[in-house]
Amino acid sequence: GALMGLNRREVHRLLTEGYFAVNKPKNWTSVQALEEIKKVLRKDIPTHFQPPVLKLGHGGTLDHTATGVLAVGVGWGCKLLPIFLHGDKKYIAAGRFGIATNTYNETGKITEEMKYDHITEEMFENTLQKYTGKIYQTPPKYSALKYQGRRIGDWTREGMDIEMKPRPVTCYSLKSRKFSLPHFEIEVACGGGFYVRSLVHDIGQALSSCAHVTTLHRTKHGPFMEEDMLEHSQWN
């Protein structure tokens, strides 16, 4: 019979090969979002509809303070995600000049403070052009990248200093949305493996200052757009 507007076949498909996008809440890790969705699926769907193992995965980690499109797979849907995501993403990021942090975002400890009043909007926009196309980028030491099977961010928090090497990434487009010193906002379209936090950090250095991300929101991942996201209140 009908269940949450779905019939048994549709429920089975959701639990075995489902994929969809959610808006990851601020201050949740991507894994926490998956755990919450799993709880909802376990609670809302009768036991006899459910497979013995309910496997969930996501298509790409979002920083825990970031919000926006998080692609989620259920069951075989986890294997389907890489097929159509292709790593292409869009973000809107706000940043602040004059302060650098160890995490490259607002959660970190301040590591440096520098002048920024010499930066003009023209200088800012000219610098953005230098980071468009194929570039080399050094990932943050506080990241989900793995080293010896563990996240580098976890190693860093425990005091290990792991050398981060530059690697090739692609920035398809980079636009200024707002500029009002010391604050700015950019829109970024990029390929896989790209760190907006590193981009903002590098822009600060290129302008003879420093900078960090204050807010980060993903607006697109593969075919999923903002209008496709399920808000937290819709997780049922």
Residue pairs with C-beta under 8 A, 6 or more apart in sequence:
1 7
1 8
3 11
3 45
3 46
3 49
4 11
4 44
4 45
4 236
6 14
8 49
11 45
11 49
12 49
14 74
15 41
15 45
15 49
15 50
15 51
15 54
15 74
15 75
16 51
16 74
16 75
16 76
16 77
17 74
17 75
17 76
17 77
17 80
18 73
18 74
18 75
18 77
19 71
19 72
19 73
19 74
19 77
19 80
19 81
20 71
20 72
20 228
20 230
21 69
21 70
21 71
21 72
21 221
21 224
21 228
21 229
21 230
22 33
22 37
22 70
22 72
22 229
22 230
22 231
22 232
22 235
23 67
23 68
23 69
23 70
23 226
23 229
23 230
23 231
23 232
24 30
24 33
24 62
24 66
24 67
24 68
24 69
24 70
25 33
25 67
25 232
26 65
26 66
26 67
27 64
27 65
28 36
28 64
29 64
30 58
30 61
30 62
30 64
30 70
32 64
33 58
33 70
33 72
34 56
34 57
34 58
34 72
36 235
37 56
37 72
37 235
38 54
38 56
40 235
40 236
41 50
41 54
41 74
42 50
42 54
44 236
51 75
54 74
54 75
55 74
55 75
55 78
56 72
56 73
56 74
56 78
57 72
57 73
57 78
57 81
58 70
58 71
58 72
58 73
58 81
59 70
59 71
59 72
59 73
59 81
59 82
59 85
59 221
59 222
60 70
60 71
60 85
60 87
60 89
60 192
60 221
61 144
62 68
62 70
62 216
62 218
63 105
63 197
63 216
65 105
65 106
65 107
65 215
65 216
66 215
66 216
66 217
66 218
67 216
67 217
67 218
68 91
68 216
68 217
68 218
68 219
68 226
68 229
69 89
69 218
69 219
69 220
69 221
69 224
69 225
69 226
69 228
69 229
70 218
70 221
71 81
71 85
71 221
71 222
71 224
73 79
73 80
73 81
84 222
84 223
85 221
85 222
85 223
86 192
86 222
87 191
87 192
87 193
87 222
88 172
88 189
88 190
88 191
88 192
88 220
88 221
88 222
89 189
89 190
89 191
89 192
89 194
89 218
89 220
89 221
89 222
90 187
90 188
90 189
90 190
90 218
90 219
90 220
90 221
91 187
91 188
91 190
91 196
91 216
91 217
91 218
91 219
92 177
92 185
92 186
92 187
92 188
92 216
92 217
92 219
93 185
93 186
93 188
93 196
93 199
93 200
93 213
93 215
93 216
93 217
94 178
94 183
94 184
94 185
94 213
94 214
94 215
94 216
95 183
95 184
95 185
95 186
95 200
95 203
95 204
95 211
95 212
95 213
95 214
96 182
96 183
96 184
96 211
96 212
96 214
97 116
97 119
97 181
97 182
97 183
97 184
97 204
97 207
97 209
97 210
97 211
98 113
98 114
98 115
98 116
98 182
98 209
98 210
98 211
99 110
99 112
99 113
99 182
99 210
99 211
99 212
100 110
100 111
100 112
100 113
100 114
100 201
100 204
100 210
100 211
100 212
101 107
101 108
101 109
101 110
101 111
101 212
102 108
102 109
102 111
102 141
102 142
103 109
103 140
103 142
103 197
103 212
104 140
104 142
104 195
104 197
104 198
104 200
104 201
104 212
104 213
105 197
105 212
105 213
105 214
105 216
106 212
106 213
106 214
106 215
108 142
108 212
112 210
113 210
114 208
114 209
114 210
115 209
116 181
116 182
116 207
116 209
117 181
118 208
118 209
119 181
119 207
119 209
121 176
121 179
123 207
124 176
124 179
124 184
124 203
124 207
125 176
127 203
127 206
127 207
128 174
128 175
128 176
128 186
128 203
129 174
130 206
131 171
131 174
131 199
131 202
131 203
132 171
132 172
132 173
132 174
133 170
133 171
134 168
134 169
134 170
135 168
135 169
135 170
135 171
136 166
136 167
136 168
136 169
137 166
137 167
137 168
137 169
137 194
137 195
137 198
137 199
137 202
138 164
138 165
138 166
138 167
138 198
139 145
139 152
139 164
139 167
139 193
139 195
139 198
140 164
140 195
140 197
140 198
140 201
141 152
141 153
141 156
141 161
141 162
141 164
142 152
142 153
142 156
142 157
143 151
143 152
143 153
143 195
144 151
144 152
144 153
145 151
145 152
146 152
147 155
147 162
152 162
152 164
155 162
156 162
167 193
169 190
169 191
169 192
169 193
169 194
169 195
170 190
170 191
170 194
171 188
171 189
171 190
171 191
171 194
171 199
172 189
172 190
172 191
173 187
173 188
173 189
174 186
174 187
174 188
174 189
174 199
175 186
175 187
176 184
176 185
176 186
177 185
177 186
177 187
178 184
178 185
179 185
183 214
186 200
188 194
188 196
188 199
189 220
190 196
196 213
196 216
197 212
197 213
197 216
200 211
200 212
200 213
201 210
201 211
201 212
203 211
204 210
204 211
204 212
219 225
219 226
220 226
